[in-house]
Amino acid sequence: MNKKIACTGIKPTGAPHIGNYFGAIKPALGLVKDYDARYFIADYHALNAIKDPKKLKEATYEIAATWLACGLDPEKVLLYRQSQVPETFDLSTILMAFTSKGLMNRAHAYKAIVQANKEMNKDQDDGVNMGLFSYPVLMAADVILFDTDVVPVGQDQAQHLEMAADIAQSVNHNYGKQLLTVPQPLIQKSTHSVIGLDGRKMSKSYNNTIPLFLEPKKLRKLIMKIVTNSQTVEEPKNPDTCNIFATYKLFASEKQQAEMRKKYKAGGMGWGYAKQALFELMDETLTPYREKFNTLMENKDLIDKILTEGSIKARKIASRKILFLKKEIGVA
């Protein structure tokens, strides 16, 4: 029996941190067990924010190397660059004809910019390009092109996927048949909430992240900056309200968690000890990923080869879908 299709878009936005790994990368890679998984690097989406060609190219290499280092196997799943599959943009043009401007007006990202411009007494569309405004349509094309059944998304992207479903349904309704598979959101209920250095959610906007591939000395230095309370070494401590333990749990086995929990509650353990234990466990876990990432970044020809081969495979699937659709709508 054929598996359902899952599609994940990966925007190249710079060096990943452990919040990205546990919140997005690890859950998405886990889809391989139950779905026919497709992963694409959304380099045209990134163009809305990154206009420097060198930065965009480097960010694309970094994100590809990251996912490959974290366990993505291009022999088992489809990995490709969005820009190397032009059928995506054929479909995007078709979908534009079934997408109302009003729907785009309601997109959260666009509304946020409009609101910010109003508060600063600027023109409401100041700084808005058509790539950003029509982002939900291109996102819809990304997933609909491959007859995607489910798309793993966070709450911040759930609205865009609802729009994709609306657009697909509009096409199907117009022609009186299911030409397009209507994608459904797959929201990971068990996604880990990763705490940053300052106790808030880990985010680049808060400048509280721990980069995923940081070399050991810099990693230890960052971990030592994790905010703690003023409890003394002798005092028992509550692991469930501790930023250090919150991160420790992400990397530790159940046995390791239980042992560390006992040390917290027994007293006699200082924050320096807890931070060092976290560093050692993180470094042990992340070293293989870091080494593979560095090897890939030193061999970008291999990344190019993997992405090109994946894009060729993707185009074979996409071209069949586009030819079918063009015949159905009367342009072929």
Contacts in CASP RR format, 6 or more apart in sequence:
PFRMAT RR
TARGET T0000
AUTHOR 0000-0000-0000
METHOD contacts of the structure
MODEL  1
MNKKIACTGIKPTGAPHIGNYFGAIKPALGLVKDYDARYFIADYHALNAI
KDPKKLKEATYEIAATWLACGLDPEKVLLYRQSQVPETFDLSTILMAFTS
KGLMNRAHAYKAIVQANKEMNKDQDDGVNMGLFSYPVLMAADVILFDTDV
VPVGQDQAQHLEMAADIAQSVNHNYGKQLLTVPQPLIQKSTHSVIGLDGR
KMSKSYNNTIPLFLEPKKLRKLIMKIVTNSQTVEEPKNPDTCNIFATYKL
FASEKQQAEMRKKYKAGGMGWGYAKQALFELMDETLTPYREKFNTLMENK
DLIDKILTEGSIKARKIASRKILFLKKEIGVA
2 36 0 8 1.000
3 34 0 8 1.000
3 35 0 8 1.000
3 36 0 8 1.000
4 34 0 8 1.000
4 35 0 8 1.000
4 36 0 8 1.000
4 149 0 8 1.000
4 150 0 8 1.000
5 35 0 8 1.000
5 36 0 8 1.000
5 37 0 8 1.000
5 38 0 8 1.000
5 146 0 8 1.000
5 147 0 8 1.000
5 148 0 8 1.000
5 149 0 8 1.000
5 150 0 8 1.000
5 181 0 8 1.000
6 31 0 8 1.000
6 35 0 8 1.000
6 36 0 8 1.000
6 37 0 8 1.000
6 38 0 8 1.000
6 148 0 8 1.000
6 149 0 8 1.000
6 150 0 8 1.000
6 151 0 8 1.000
6 152 0 8 1.000
6 186 0 8 1.000
7 37 0 8 1.000
7 38 0 8 1.000
7 39 0 8 1.000
7 40 0 8 1.000
7 142 0 8 1.000
7 143 0 8 1.000
7 146 0 8 1.000
7 148 0 8 1.000
7 150 0 8 1.000
7 151 0 8 1.000
7 183 0 8 1.000
8 28 0 8 1.000
8 31 0 8 1.000
8 37 0 8 1.000
8 38 0 8 1.000
8 39 0 8 1.000
8 40 0 8 1.000
8 151 0 8 1.000
8 152 0 8 1.000
9 39 0 8 1.000
9 40 0 8 1.000
9 41 0 8 1.000
9 42 0 8 1.000
9 82 0 8 1.000
9 142 0 8 1.000
10 39 0 8 1.000
10 40 0 8 1.000
10 41 0 8 1.000
10 42 0 8 1.000
10 63 0 8 1.000
10 67 0 8 1.000
11 41 0 8 1.000
11 42 0 8 1.000
11 45 0 8 1.000
11 46 0 8 1.000
11 63 0 8 1.000
12 41 0 8 1.000
12 42 0 8 1.000
12 43 0 8 1.000
12 46 0 8 1.000
12 50 0 8 1.000
12 56 0 8 1.000
12 59 0 8 1.000
12 60 0 8 1.000
12 62 0 8 1.000
12 63 0 8 1.000
13 46 0 8 1.000
13 49 0 8 1.000
13 59 0 8 1.000
13 63 0 8 1.000
14 59 0 8 1.000
14 62 0 8 1.000
14 63 0 8 1.000
15 62 0 8 1.000
15 211 0 8 1.000
15 212 0 8 1.000
15 213 0 8 1.000
16 25 0 8 1.000
16 62 0 8 1.000
16 63 0 8 1.000
16 66 0 8 1.000
16 211 0 8 1.000
16 212 0 8 1.000
16 213 0 8 1.000
17 202 0 8 1.000
17 204 0 8 1.000
17 209 0 8 1.000
17 210 0 8 1.000
17 211 0 8 1.000
17 212 0 8 1.000
18 194 0 8 1.000
18 202 0 8 1.000
18 209 0 8 1.000
18 210 0 8 1.000
18 211 0 8 1.000
18 212 0 8 1.000
18 247 0 8 1.000
18 250 0 8 1.000
18 282 0 8 1.000
19 192 0 8 1.000
19 194 0 8 1.000
19 202 0 8 1.000
19 209 0 8 1.000
19 210 0 8 1.000
20 212 0 8 1.000
21 70 0 8 1.000
21 212 0 8 1.000
22 191 0 8 1.000
22 192 0 8 1.000
22 194 0 8 1.000
22 250 0 8 1.000
23 188 0 8 1.000
23 191 0 8 1.000
23 192 0 8 1.000
23 194 0 8 1.000
24 152 0 8 1.000
25 66 0 8 1.000
25 67 0 8 1.000
25 70 0 8 1.000
26 70 0 8 1.000
27 152 0 8 1.000
27 188 0 8 1.000
27 191 0 8 1.000
28 37 0 8 1.000
28 39 0 8 1.000
28 152 0 8 1.000
29 67 0 8 1.000
29 70 0 8 1.000
29 71 0 8 1.000
29 72 0 8 1.000
31 37 0 8 1.000
31 152 0 8 1.000
31 186 0 8 1.000
32 73 0 8 1.000
32 76 0 8 1.000
32 77 0 8 1.000
35 149 0 8 1.000
35 150 0 8 1.000
37 77 0 8 1.000
37 78 0 8 1.000
38 77 0 8 1.000
38 78 0 8 1.000
38 80 0 8 1.000
38 146 0 8 1.000
38 148 0 8 1.000
38 314 0 8 1.000
39 67 0 8 1.000
39 72 0 8 1.000
39 77 0 8 1.000
39 78 0 8 1.000
39 79 0 8 1.000
39 80 0 8 1.000
40 79 0 8 1.000
40 80 0 8 1.000
40 81 0 8 1.000
40 82 0 8 1.000
40 85 0 8 1.000
40 142 0 8 1.000
40 314 0 8 1.000
41 60 0 8 1.000
41 63 0 8 1.000
41 64 0 8 1.000
41 79 0 8 1.000
41 80 0 8 1.000
41 81 0 8 1.000
41 82 0 8 1.000
41 307 0 8 1.000
42 82 0 8 1.000
42 142 0 8 1.000
43 56 0 8 1.000
43 60 0 8 1.000
43 81 0 8 1.000
43 82 0 8 1.000
43 83 0 8 1.000
44 82 0 8 1.000
44 83 0 8 1.000
44 138 0 8 1.000
45 82 0 8 1.000
45 135 0 8 1.000
45 138 0 8 1.000
45 139 0 8 1.000
46 56 0 8 1.000
46 59 0 8 1.000
46 60 0 8 1.000
47 56 0 8 1.000
47 131 0 8 1.000
48 129 0 8 1.000
48 131 0 8 1.000
48 132 0 8 1.000
48 135 0 8 1.000
50 56 0 8 1.000
50 59 0 8 1.000
60 81 0 8 1.000
61 297 0 8 1.000
61 300 0 8 1.000
61 303 0 8 1.000
62 297 0 8 1.000
64 79 0 8 1.000
64 296 0 8 1.000
64 303 0 8 1.000
64 306 0 8 1.000
64 307 0 8 1.000
65 293 0 8 1.000
65 296 0 8 1.000
65 297 0 8 1.000
65 303 0 8 1.000
66 212 0 8 1.000
66 213 0 8 1.000
66 293 0 8 1.000
67 79 0 8 1.000
68 74 0 8 1.000
68 79 0 8 1.000
68 292 0 8 1.000
68 296 0 8 1.000
68 303 0 8 1.000
68 306 0 8 1.000
69 213 0 8 1.000
69 289 0 8 1.000
69 290 0 8 1.000
69 292 0 8 1.000
69 293 0 8 1.000
69 296 0 8 1.000
70 289 0 8 1.000
72 79 0 8 1.000
74 306 0 8 1.000
74 309 0 8 1.000
74 310 0 8 1.000
78 310 0 8 1.000
78 313 0 8 1.000
78 314 0 8 1.000
79 306 0 8 1.000
79 307 0 8 1.000
79 310 0 8 1.000
80 307 0 8 1.000
80 310 0 8 1.000
80 311 0 8 1.000
80 313 0 8 1.000
80 314 0 8 1.000
81 307 0 8 1.000
81 311 0 8 1.000
82 88 0 8 1.000
82 142 0 8 1.000
84 307 0 8 1.000
84 308 0 8 1.000
84 311 0 8 1.000
84 314 0 8 1.000
84 315 0 8 1.000
85 145 0 8 1.000
85 311 0 8 1.000
85 314 0 8 1.000
85 315 0 8 1.000
85 318 0 8 1.000
86 315 0 8 1.000
87 145 0 8 1.000
87 315 0 8 1.000
87 318 0 8 1.000
87 319 0 8 1.000
87 321 0 8 1.000
87 322 0 8 1.000
88 138 0 8 1.000
88 141 0 8 1.000
88 142 0 8 1.000
88 145 0 8 1.000
88 318 0 8 1.000
89 138 0 8 1.000
89 141 0 8 1.000
90 322 0 8 1.000
90 326 0 8 1.000
91 141 0 8 1.000
91 144 0 8 1.000
91 145 0 8 1.000
91 321 0 8 1.000
91 322 0 8 1.000
91 325 0 8 1.000
92 137 0 8 1.000
92 138 0 8 1.000
92 140 0 8 1.000
92 141 0 8 1.000
94 171 0 8 1.000
94 325 0 8 1.000
94 329 0 8 1.000
95 137 0 8 1.000
95 140 0 8 1.000
95 141 0 8 1.000
95 144 0 8 1.000
95 167 0 8 1.000
95 171 0 8 1.000
96 134 0 8 1.000
96 137 0 8 1.000
98 167 0 8 1.000
98 170 0 8 1.000
98 171 0 8 1.000
98 174 0 8 1.000
99 137 0 8 1.000
99 167 0 8 1.000
99 170 0 8 1.000
103 136 0 8 1.000
103 163 0 8 1.000
103 166 0 8 1.000
103 167 0 8 1.000
104 110 0 8 1.000
104 133 0 8 1.000
104 134 0 8 1.000
104 136 0 8 1.000
104 137 0 8 1.000
105 111 0 8 1.000
107 133 0 8 1.000
107 135 0 8 1.000
107 136 0 8 1.000
107 159 0 8 1.000
107 160 0 8 1.000
107 163 0 8 1.000
108 156 0 8 1.000
108 159 0 8 1.000
109 132 0 8 1.000
109 135 0 8 1.000
110 128 0 8 1.000
110 132 0 8 1.000
110 133 0 8 1.000
113 127 0 8 1.000
113 128 0 8 1.000
113 132 0 8 1.000
114 124 0 8 1.000
114 125 0 8 1.000
114 128 0 8 1.000
117 123 0 8 1.000
117 124 0 8 1.000
117 125 0 8 1.000
117 126 0 8 1.000
117 127 0 8 1.000
118 124 0 8 1.000
131 138 0 8 1.000
135 160 0 8 1.000
136 160 0 8 1.000
136 163 0 8 1.000
136 164 0 8 1.000
137 167 0 8 1.000
139 160 0 8 1.000
139 161 0 8 1.000
139 163 0 8 1.000
139 164 0 8 1.000
140 160 0 8 1.000
140 163 0 8 1.000
140 164 0 8 1.000
140 167 0 8 1.000
140 168 0 8 1.000
143 151 0 8 1.000
143 161 0 8 1.000
143 164 0 8 1.000
143 183 0 8 1.000
144 164 0 8 1.000
144 167 0 8 1.000
144 168 0 8 1.000
144 180 0 8 1.000
144 181 0 8 1.000
144 183 0 8 1.000
145 318 0 8 1.000
145 321 0 8 1.000
145 322 0 8 1.000
146 314 0 8 1.000
146 317 0 8 1.000
146 318 0 8 1.000
146 321 0 8 1.000
147 180 0 8 1.000
147 181 0 8 1.000
147 321 0 8 1.000
148 181 0 8 1.000
148 183 0 8 1.000
149 181 0 8 1.000
149 183 0 8 1.000
149 184 0 8 1.000
150 183 0 8 1.000
150 184 0 8 1.000
150 185 0 8 1.000
150 186 0 8 1.000
151 161 0 8 1.000
151 164 0 8 1.000
151 183 0 8 1.000
151 184 0 8 1.000
151 185 0 8 1.000
151 186 0 8 1.000
152 186 0 8 1.000
152 187 0 8 1.000
152 188 0 8 1.000
153 160 0 8 1.000
153 161 0 8 1.000
153 185 0 8 1.000
153 186 0 8 1.000
153 187 0 8 1.000
154 187 0 8 1.000
154 188 0 8 1.000
154 191 0 8 1.000
155 187 0 8 1.000
158 185 0 8 1.000
158 187 0 8 1.000
161 183 0 8 1.000
161 184 0 8 1.000
161 185 0 8 1.000
162 185 0 8 1.000
164 183 0 8 1.000
165 182 0 8 1.000
165 183 0 8 1.000
165 184 0 8 1.000
168 180 0 8 1.000
168 181 0 8 1.000
168 182 0 8 1.000
168 183 0 8 1.000
169 182 0 8 1.000
171 179 0 8 1.000
171 180 0 8 1.000
172 178 0 8 1.000
172 179 0 8 1.000
172 180 0 8 1.000
172 182 0 8 1.000
175 328 0 8 1.000
175 329 0 8 1.000
177 328 0 8 1.000
179 324 0 8 1.000
179 325 0 8 1.000
179 328 0 8 1.000
179 329 0 8 1.000
180 325 0 8 1.000
192 250 0 8 1.000
193 201 0 8 1.000
194 201 0 8 1.000
194 202 0 8 1.000
194 247 0 8 1.000
194 250 0 8 1.000
195 201 0 8 1.000
195 202 0 8 1.000
195 243 0 8 1.000
195 246 0 8 1.000
195 247 0 8 1.000
196 202 0 8 1.000
196 203 0 8 1.000
196 206 0 8 1.000
196 208 0 8 1.000
196 209 0 8 1.000
196 210 0 8 1.000
196 226 0 8 1.000
196 243 0 8 1.000
196 247 0 8 1.000
197 208 0 8 1.000
197 209 0 8 1.000
197 210 0 8 1.000
197 222 0 8 1.000
197 225 0 8 1.000
197 226 0 8 1.000
197 227 0 8 1.000
197 243 0 8 1.000
198 206 0 8 1.000
198 208 0 8 1.000
198 227 0 8 1.000
199 208 0 8 1.000
199 227 0 8 1.000
199 243 0 8 1.000
200 206 0 8 1.000
200 208 0 8 1.000
202 208 0 8 1.000
202 209 0 8 1.000
202 210 0 8 1.000
203 209 0 8 1.000
210 219 0 8 1.000
210 222 0 8 1.000
210 223 0 8 1.000
210 247 0 8 1.000
210 282 0 8 1.000
212 286 0 8 1.000
212 289 0 8 1.000
212 290 0 8 1.000
212 293 0 8 1.000
213 286 0 8 1.000
213 289 0 8 1.000
213 290 0 8 1.000
213 293 0 8 1.000
213 294 0 8 1.000
214 222 0 8 1.000
214 290 0 8 1.000
215 290 0 8 1.000
216 283 0 8 1.000
216 287 0 8 1.000
219 279 0 8 1.000
219 282 0 8 1.000
219 283 0 8 1.000
219 286 0 8 1.000
220 276 0 8 1.000
220 279 0 8 1.000
220 283 0 8 1.000
223 275 0 8 1.000
223 278 0 8 1.000
223 279 0 8 1.000
223 282 0 8 1.000
224 272 0 8 1.000
224 275 0 8 1.000
224 279 0 8 1.000
226 243 0 8 1.000
226 244 0 8 1.000
226 247 0 8 1.000
226 275 0 8 1.000
226 278 0 8 1.000
227 243 0 8 1.000
228 242 0 8 1.000
228 243 0 8 1.000
228 244 0 8 1.000
228 271 0 8 1.000
231 237 0 8 1.000
231 271 0 8 1.000
232 270 0 8 1.000
233 267 0 8 1.000
233 268 0 8 1.000
233 269 0 8 1.000
233 270 0 8 1.000
234 267 0 8 1.000
234 268 0 8 1.000
235 267 0 8 1.000
235 268 0 8 1.000
236 264 0 8 1.000
236 265 0 8 1.000
236 266 0 8 1.000
236 267 0 8 1.000
237 264 0 8 1.000
237 265 0 8 1.000
237 267 0 8 1.000
237 269 0 8 1.000
238 264 0 8 1.000
238 265 0 8 1.000
239 245 0 8 1.000
239 260 0 8 1.000
239 261 0 8 1.000
239 264 0 8 1.000
239 265 0 8 1.000
242 264 0 8 1.000
242 274 0 8 1.000
244 271 0 8 1.000
244 274 0 8 1.000
244 275 0 8 1.000
244 278 0 8 1.000
245 260 0 8 1.000
245 261 0 8 1.000
245 264 0 8 1.000
245 274 0 8 1.000
247 278 0 8 1.000
247 282 0 8 1.000
248 256 0 8 1.000
248 257 0 8 1.000
248 260 0 8 1.000
248 274 0 8 1.000
248 277 0 8 1.000
248 278 0 8 1.000
248 281 0 8 1.000
249 257 0 8 1.000
251 278 0 8 1.000
251 281 0 8 1.000
251 282 0 8 1.000
251 285 0 8 1.000
252 260 0 8 1.000
252 281 0 8 1.000
256 281 0 8 1.000
260 274 0 8 1.000
260 277 0 8 1.000
263 269 0 8 1.000
263 273 0 8 1.000
263 274 0 8 1.000
264 274 0 8 1.000
296 302 0 8 1.000
296 303 0 8 1.000
323 332 0 8 1.000
326 332 0 8 1.000
END
